[in-house]
Amino acid sequence: MTAQVELVNAALPLMGKGSRIVFVTSHLAHFHDRHPVTGPYEPVAASKHAGEQALRARVGELRARGIGFVVVSGDMIEGTITPRLLERMAAGTLDARRRQAGGLPTIEDFACAISDAALREPFSDATVFVGATE
């Protein structure tokens, strides 16, 4: 949480009106308050969630400065390290999630959502979901 907040604190003096902060997170972190995570990813999810909440609490301040804030939250992303590590810890995790979600987004899907969030309206206090959220 501290890293996310301190990065924004350091960047704010350099950001002009029309700038945008895009906070990239995972569904496991974004929904941590509603669906707690167990196992080794729990501290990561808790920290990311706390960082997101701390930055959301500043949306009014950001808006007053003319700075947008968008969250991009992704399901398990095919080909990335976190799902691979989770699969190593609990074999079958990825296949189970693929079946539950009807497939997983790709790295390209996630990258496009992030770049769109940086460039497209609306850009104030929005959340973009990549992949299934259930």
TAQUIDA-V64044 format. One record per residue. N is the residue number from 1. PSI is psi in whole degrees, 0 to 359 (* if undefined). OMEGA is omega in radians with two decimals (NA if undefined). Layout:
BEGIN
((N:PSI:OMEGA) (N:PSI:OMEGA))
END
This chain:
BEGIN
((1:318:-3.08) (2:320:-3.12) (3:316:-3.13) (4:314:-3.11) (5:316:-3.12) (6:326:3.06) (7:315:3.10) (8:317:3.11) (9:318:-3.13) (10:326:-3.08) (11:330:-3.04) (12:316:3.14) (13:341:-3.12) (14:351:-3.03) (15:131:3.10) (16:177:3.07) (17:140:-3.11) (18:355:3.07) (19:166:-3.12) (20:139:3.02) (21:126:3.07) (22:113:3.14) (23:117:-3.09) (24:129:-3.09) (25:182:3.11) (26:157:3.06) (27:324:3.13) (28:324:3.11) (29:313:-3.08) (30:318:-3.10) (31:16:-3.06) (32:325:-3.13) (33:336:-3.14) (34:330:-3.11) (35:82:-3.10) (36:145:-3.13) (37:140:3.06) (38:164:3.07) (39:195:-2.99) (40:338:-3.13) (41:349:-3.06) (42:311:-3.13) (43:326:3.11) (44:311:-3.14) (45:317:3.14) (46:317:-3.13) (47:314:3.11) (48:318:3.13) (49:315:3.13) (50:320:3.09) (51:317:3.11) (52:314:-3.13) (53:321:3.12) (54:321:3.12) (55:323:3.08) (56:326:3.12) (57:345:-3.12) (58:8:-3.09) (59:319:3.12) (60:315:3.10) (61:315:3.14) (62:315:3.13) (63:318:3.13) (64:332:3.10) (65:356:-3.11) (66:23:-3.10) (67:128:3.12) (68:160:3.11) (69:124:3.14) (70:139:3.03) (71:133:2.99) (72:115:-3.09) (73:129:-3.11) (74:144:2.98) (75:185:3.00) (76:131:-3.07) (77:124:3.12) (78:134:3.03) (79:6:3.12) (80:167:-2.98) (81:321:-3.06) (82:311:3.08) (83:324:3.11) (84:317:3.13) (85:318:3.10) (86:322:3.10) (87:321:3.11) (88:324:-3.12) (89:328:-3.13) (90:93:-3.12) (91:136:3.14) (92:351:-3.12) (93:313:-3.10) (94:314:3.13) (95:321:3.12) (96:317:3.14) (97:320:3.09) (98:315:-3.14) (99:315:-3.12) (100:318:-3.04) (101:351:-3.08) (102:26:-3.12) (103:162:-3.13) (104:148:3.09) (105:157:3.12) (106:170:3.05) (107:319:-3.14) (108:319:3.09) (109:314:-3.09) (110:317:3.13) (111:319:3.12) (112:319:3.12) (113:321:3.12) (114:313:-3.13) (115:322:3.07) (116:319:3.14) (117:328:-3.14) (118:336:-2.97) (119:336:-3.01) (120:156:3.01) (121:158:-0.18) (122:154:-3.06) (123:14:-3.12) (124:114:3.06) (125:41:3.11) (126:158:3.02) (127:129:3.11) (128:126:3.13) (129:132:3.10) (130:116:-3.08) (131:176:-3.11) (132:148:-3.13) (133:359:3.13) (134:*:NA))
END
